[in-house]
Amino acid sequence: MLASEYRDTITRRNFTVVVIFIVLFFPLLKTVEFYPWVLFGDKNLKITIDFLSAFYPPNLTNTFLLEVFESSLQTVAIATVGLFFALLIGIPSALLITTALSVSEFENRKPVLPYLFRYLIRALLILLRSIPEIVWALIFVRVVGLGPTAGILAIALTYGGMLGKVYAEILESGDNPPGKYAMQIGCSRLQVLMYFLVPQNLLELLSYTVYRWECAIRSTVIMGFVGAGGLGFQLESSLKMFAGDEVLTILFAFIGLVWLSDYFSKSIRKSLT
């Protein structure tokens, strides 16, 4: 009897959740004006077919393929250098805000100044990651002009805020009684970090860093549309010129680049486990 009552309770709860979801979901569709069936109207379908037919065949001339290859290398370079500078922001910030290296936290003290300092650093990281990288890219394109520099700075700031937050959470989430005891008996913060926190969380830290590098490559392609260099900048130029054959070639290069970055990141994760 108790088991049947429990199943009835679960069923009623699940049914209630589904009803609430349906009631809230359909008004949201109307609010965002999501009407996918317009894609299959006679007029729109013809426009779509005419537009896509201009993409074939792809431009496979040696000169253009060389340009695409150079842009792809630039995309990877922007993502890698941008992530490097993001690490210069994220790592020190994470060490400053993590409570895993705080003596006062271990002693259950709440001094005002350290708490305020960590709060200010966290607020700065929130500011950096709250602004999307494409917005940072738009700002820096106006400041430093078109080219990779804007993309590098955009990735550095946005990803620096992300890395600092996640690194601190990784260091704080692990079970670390040896590090706590080591600090209590007089070990320095650097010793606790190098001999306890980093070894315990190394795989997770490296895995997240590699994942962010993969995301940076995708972001670099998008930022190219606002003039931040790389493959996206060339794609935007070809779209403006209505060069469908060039667009298709660049899309193939983009797909290949994302696949290679995904394969590379998975290989690194496997080697770390």
C-alpha angles and dihedrals in degrees: 000000000000091000092051091048090051092051090048090051092050091047093051091047093050092046090051091051092050092049092049090049093051093046091052098038102058096051087051090056090054092047093055091041093234106177108158094171091074087074089069097050115122095247097044093043091054092048090050093050092048091048095049094044089063089064095068129119102029121232105258100166115139093240095053094042089054090052091050091048092051091048090050091052089049090052092054091045093052091049093047097046091043091052090049091057089043088058089053087058100036102047098052091042092052092050091050097050103035115107090206088084097040116112091195091057091054090048092046092241123141108204113184102223098053090045092050091047093052090046091054092049090049090049090053091051090049089053093050097049095038091068109071117237092244089059091050087049091053090051095047093045086062091047105041100016132238119331145066096309092074091050093048093051092046093053092044094056101040096040092042088061091047095047094048092053097044095042090054091049092049092052091048097044098061123091103250113170093142090056091047092051091045091055091047092056093050109274114148123247090250091056092048090048097047099039103033118014100039097045091047094050103027097112094049093046093050093043092054092046092053090047090053090051089054090050090048091059091054091046091050091058091052093046089054088074090069094048101270093132132243131083094325092059090055091047091052091050092052091048091053090052091048088235097157094175090057091046092055092050091049091048090054089050090049092051090048092048093051091046092051092048091049091048092047093049092048090050091052092048091051092049090053095053 
